[in-house]
Amino acid sequence: MTKKNILNIKELLDEKHLKYNNRSFIENDPISIPHLFTKKEDIEISAFLAATIAWGNRKSIIINATRLMDWMDNSPHDFILNHSKKELKPFEKFVHRTFNGSDCIFFLSSLKNIYTNNKDLEAAFKNVIEKDDLNLKHNIVSFRNLFLETKHLSRSEKHISDPSKKSSAKRLCMFLRWMVRDDKKGVDFGIWKSISAKDLCLPLDVHTGNVSRTLGLLKRTQNDWQAVEEITEVLKQLDPNDPIKYDFALFGIGVNKDL
């Protein structure tokens, strides 16, 4: 790609980033769930659970994530630390796509283990990034290993993506974007300081992948971790300090057919 083409695409994506990275984006997106809260732990727990079920119809995602918050008495941190077995009963019937009640109860139990032994989710994700790493692959894998220490059914493991096995880890990358980016636009939270925005990875899904290919930014045809690394490196050429701000542009263009 020529320097002129890169500059033209940067101009387009900067324009779309400004169009979509604002508070009007929140209402119809799963990020609306953590925006219900102000306490750090409530924000990150609700965000993690909303991101976990963030595939399929966005309206359905928001409805089901709201149901989870209601069952937690809209105090997710307090619920995670202090729930009784009886209070877990409603979660047994939870279903979102292939994420079912047994998966849900395991996630709540694992979160309790993390908050009991690691202080919070940020501490659970914190890891030294290897100097030759492009991204947060090792942080995600390390977190996944920790998360799976809690007793669980093998079926539940598919709901914590593993980039070491080529998964794009779209939902975890999205969750990290929510927690880390701090651009004062009122969408992402920027409440995690141990990870830098420059080290984030693009949440690669059908929308961001297809638009990236249409624009000539991504050559790889599969939406896997190798594609995540490829597109993230390209976006770093456009903004080395905040490459994942272009998630708003790529997703907005894709979902709204705005190209």
N, C-alpha and C positions, 0 to 999 in steps of 0.2 A: 504494500500500500504506500503511495507517495505521501510526502509531507503535506502537500496541498489537500489530498483526500482526508488525511487525518485531521487537519485543521477544520475542514468543512464538516466532518462528522462531530468533532468536538463542539463546534458552534451549534449544531442541531441538538446534540445531547445536553449541552448547557441550557439551551432554551427550554427543552422538555423537562429537565430537572427542576428548573424554577417553576414551571407550570404545575408539576405534580407534587413537589416537596413542600407542601403547606398543609395547614390544619384541615382544609376541606377534604384531604385525602383520607383522614382518620375514620370518618363515619362509616364507610362501607368496606373497611379493611379490618382484618383480625387484630391489628395494633390498637383498635378501639378498646379492647378488653383491658390491657394494662393501663390505659388512660383513665380507667375508672378509679385508680388508686394513686396515693401520694407517698406512702411508706415504701422505702427501697425494696424490702423483702416482698411486700405484696405485689409490687410492680414486676419483679423478676420472676416470681412464681406464676403469676397469672399470665405473663408473657410466654414463659416456657410452655405452659399447658396449652395456651392458644396456638402457639407455633407448632406444637406437636401434632395437633389435629388440622393444621392449615393445608389441607389439600381437598380439591373438589370445589363445590359452590361456596363462594365467600359468605353469602347470607346464611347458609347452613352452618358454616364454621362458627360464625358469630353467635348464632342461636345456641349451639351446643356448648361453646365455651362459656357463654353467659349462664347456662344451666349448671355447669361445674362451679362457677363462682357462687351461685345461689345456694348450692348444696354445701358450700364451704362458709356459709353465712357472710359472704362478701368480706371475709377476713382470712385470706389464704395462708398467711404466715402463722397466725394463731392456730388455725385448723391443722396445718401440717405438723406443728409441734405437739398439739394437745388432743387430737381427735381420739375418740374411743372406737372400739370395734363396731358398736351399734351405729355410730355416726357414719361408718363406711357403707352401710347397707344400701343407701340410694345409688351409690356408684356402681354397684354390681350390675345394674341394668343399663348402664351407659353404653351407647353405641354411636360411633361416628366412623362411617366407612368400615374399615377392618380393625379399627381401634375399639375394643370392647371392654366390658366391665372388669375382667381379670387384668387386662393391660392397665386400665385406669387405676385400680387399687395398687398394683405394683408400682406405678409411677408415684403415687402418693406416699407409699412406704419408702421408696428410694429417696424421695425428697426429704422425708423425715430423717433418714439416715444421714443425708448430706448436711442438713441444717443442725443436726445434733453433733456431728463430728468434724465438719469443715467450715462452720460459721455461716456460709451462704453460698449461693450458686457462683458468684464471682470467684470466690476462693477455689471452688471445685473446677473451674475452667482455667484458672491461672496456671501457667506453665512457661518455662523459658523457651522461647522460640529459637530453634537452631539457626545458626548464622546462614546456612545454605538453604533454609526453607523459604518458599515463596509466600507462605500463608499460615493459617492456623490449623493445619492438618493434625499435627501432633497434639495440640490442645484438645481438639475434638475427640481424637482417639483416646487420649488419657481420661477425659471426662466420661466417655462412654464406658470405659473399663471400670471406673469408679461407680457409675450409675448401676451397672449390672452386678455389683457386689451383693446387692439385696436379693434375697430369694425370689425367683420368678419362673414363669413358664417360658420355655424356649421360644414360643410364638411371639412373646413380647419384645424380643431382641430386635425384630425388624423395625420397630418404631423408634429406635435410636440408631441413626445412620452411621455407617462406618466407612469413612473415606479411604481407609487402608485397603478396603475391598472394592474400591472404585466408585462408591456411592457419591453423588454430588452433594449430599448432606444439605439440601436446599433449606430445610426448615431450621436446622441448627445455624446455618449461615445467616438466615433472616433474623433469628432470635438474637444472634450476636450483633447484627447491625442495629437492631432496636436498642440494645443495652449500651453499645459503645459510641456510636456517632453522636456528636454534640455540636450541631451547627446552628443552634438557637432558632430553628424553624418551627419547633413545636411538635414535630412528628416523632422522630427518634428521641430517646431519653438521655443518652450520654451519662448514665449514672455509674458506669464501670470505668475505672481509671487505670486498671492494671493491663489493659489491652489497648493498643493504639488503632485508630481508624485506618491508618495506612496499611495495617496488616490484615484487614478484613478481606473476605472473599465474596464474590458475587453469589447471591442466592439464585442458582441456575434452575429455571423451570421452562416449561414449554414457551412461555411468552418471552422471557429474557433471552432464551436460546435462539428462538426463531428470528427475533429482531436483530440480534447480534450477527447472525449468519446473513440476513438480508443486507445488513450494512457492511458486510465484509470484515467484521471484527473477529469472527470465530470460524475457523475452518473445520474443526472436528465435528462429526455428525452426531455422535452420541452425547447425551446430557449426563456425563460422568465426571469424576473428580479431575481427570486430565483436561476436560473441557473447562472446568472451573478455573484451573490454573492458567490455561491459555487465555481465556477472556479477562481474567483478573489482571494479568500482566499487561494486556493491551490497555485496559482502563487506567492502569498506573501511568501510562504514557500521557493520558489526558489530564489526570490529576494525581500526582504521586502521594499527596498527603491525605486525600479522601476519595479514592477511586470508586468506592461502593455507593457514593451519592448517585451514580448513574443507574443504580437499580431502579430508582424512581422513573427515570427517563425510559429505560428499556421496557420495564413492566407497563408503564403508562401507555407507551406507544403500542405495545402488544395487545393489552386488554381492551383498549379503546380504538384500536385500528387507526392510530393517529400518526400515520406516516405519509 
